[in-house]
Amino acid sequence: QVQLVESGGGLVQPGGSLRLSCTASGFTFTTHSLNRLNWFRQAPGKGRELVSGISSAGASTNYADSVKGRFTISRDNTKNTVFLQMNSLKPEDTAVYYCNAVFRWGGVWGQGTQVTVSS
């Protein structure tokens, strides 16, 4: 079965850093059916927002304007893991962060990990 598990969330002060990890099981990042890996986030009472994405076939990346220059997405195919390095964190970055894999046949979501940026 296909499964995504996020980790690395927690409480951090404004200006601090965190690195989120998403490890996949049930498939490999090299499968031809995988189109893209994404990080989304959702704050309480807010809609789910695309934060960043990385292509599966290549290494192209994209970022939301709100995180551009502060966040970096990367992947380790040997470990089936996608990362989100978050620097210069702001209170408005507080949210549950979700890993998402987009296949030709549909999408799969992780359970989410809480990130809280507060003094």
C-alpha positions as CSV (number, residue, x, y, z in Angstrom):
1,Q,0.0,0.0,0.0
2,V,1.0,3.6,-0.6
3,Q,1.8,5.6,2.5
4,L,3.4,9.0,3.3
5,V,4.6,9.8,6.9
6,E,5.7,13.3,7.8
7,S,8.0,14.2,10.7
8,G,10.1,17.2,11.9
9,G,7.4,19.6,13.1
10,G,7.4,21.4,16.4
11,L,7.5,24.7,18.2
12,V,10.1,27.3,17.0
13,Q,10.6,31.0,17.6
14,P,10.3,33.6,14.9
15,G,13.4,33.6,12.7
16,G,14.2,30.0,13.5
17,S,14.4,27.0,11.3
18,L,12.9,23.5,10.9
19,R,13.4,20.7,8.4
20,L,10.4,18.6,7.6
21,S,10.7,15.1,6.2
22,C,8.2,12.9,4.4
23,T,9.1,9.2,3.9
24,A,7.2,7.1,1.5
25,S,6.4,3.4,1.5
26,G,4.7,1.2,-1.0
27,F,6.3,2.8,-4.0
28,T,9.6,4.3,-5.1
29,F,10.2,7.9,-6.2
30,T,11.4,6.5,-9.5
31,T,8.1,4.9,-10.5
32,H,6.8,6.0,-13.9
33,S,3.4,6.7,-12.4
34,L,4.5,9.4,-10.0
35,N,4.2,12.9,-11.4
36,R,5.0,15.2,-8.5
37,L,5.7,15.5,-4.8
38,N,4.3,18.5,-2.9
39,W,4.1,20.2,0.5
40,F,0.8,21.8,1.5
41,R,-0.1,23.5,4.7
42,Q,-3.4,24.4,6.4
43,A,-3.9,26.8,9.3
44,P,-7.1,26.4,11.5
45,G,-10.1,27.9,9.6
46,K,-8.1,28.4,6.5
47,G,-7.9,26.6,3.2
48,R,-5.1,24.2,2.2
49,E,-2.3,26.0,0.5
50,L,0.4,24.7,-1.8
51,V,3.8,25.6,-0.3
52,S,6.2,23.9,-2.7
53,G,6.5,21.1,-5.2
54,I,9.2,19.1,-6.9
55,S,9.0,17.0,-10.1
56,S,9.5,13.3,-10.0
57,A,10.9,12.8,-13.4
58,G,13.3,15.7,-13.1
59,A,14.5,18.2,-10.5
60,S,12.3,21.3,-11.2
61,T,10.8,23.0,-8.2
62,N,8.2,25.6,-7.4
63,Y,7.4,27.8,-4.4
64,A,4.5,29.9,-3.1
65,D,5.4,33.6,-3.2
66,S,4.9,33.7,0.6
67,V,7.8,31.3,1.2
68,K,10.1,32.0,-1.8
69,G,13.6,32.6,-0.6
70,R,13.0,31.1,2.8
71,F,12.0,27.5,2.1
72,T,13.8,24.8,0.0
73,I,12.3,21.5,-1.2
74,S,14.6,18.6,-1.9
75,R,14.4,14.8,-2.3
76,D,16.6,11.8,-1.6
77,N,15.6,9.0,-4.0
78,T,17.7,6.4,-2.2
79,K,15.7,6.9,1.0
80,N,12.3,7.7,-0.6
81,T,12.2,10.9,1.3
82,V,11.2,14.5,0.4
83,F,12.3,17.4,2.6
84,L,11.2,20.9,3.3
85,Q,13.9,23.1,4.8
86,M,12.2,26.1,6.4
87,N,14.3,29.1,7.4
88,S,13.4,32.6,8.7
89,L,10.1,31.3,10.0
90,K,7.3,33.7,10.7
91,P,4.2,33.4,12.9
92,E,2.1,33.2,9.7
93,D,3.9,30.0,8.8
94,T,2.1,28.3,11.7
95,A,0.0,25.4,10.2
96,V,-0.3,21.7,9.8
97,Y,2.0,20.7,6.9
98,Y,1.1,17.8,4.6
99,C,3.1,15.8,2.2
100,N,1.3,15.0,-1.1
101,A,2.2,12.6,-3.9
102,V,0.5,13.0,-7.2
103,F,0.2,9.9,-9.4
104,R,-1.2,9.4,-12.8
105,W,-4.2,7.6,-11.1
106,G,-4.7,10.0,-8.2
107,G,-3.2,11.6,-5.1
108,V,-2.0,10.4,-1.7
109,W,-1.7,12.4,1.5
110,G,0.3,12.1,4.7
111,Q,-1.2,12.6,8.1
112,G,0.3,16.0,8.6
113,T,2.8,17.5,11.1
114,Q,2.2,20.6,13.2
115,V,4.5,23.6,12.9
116,T,4.0,26.4,15.4
117,V,6.0,29.6,15.1
118,S,5.6,31.7,18.3
119,S,7.6,33.6,21.0
